[in-house]
């Protein structure tokens, strides 16, 4: 799978990612609303996106985030990994993540 080739920065499964400290968020019903305090732009994510967002609260490799989601949704691991990667790339593209160094 080569989903990370389209990422805004060079990412691989060992890249450390975490939520940006410039983002405030609140859980409302089944979704999370994110506010980028630098830009004033709001974003919302559904329940599963919220699970990924919470997993990104502590800095960890992309692979660990994908593995956590696969553990939570084991029925279709390849699809879960692809969807998780796509969501991480989207968050990075919107400057909602801090991208670290690879291990």
Secondary structure, DSSP 8 states (H G I E B T S, - for coil): --GGGGSSS---TTEEEEE-TTEEEEEETTEEEEEETTTTEEEEE-HHHHHHHHHTTS-EEHHHHHHHHHHHSGGGHHHHHHHHHHHHHHHHHTT-EEEEEE-
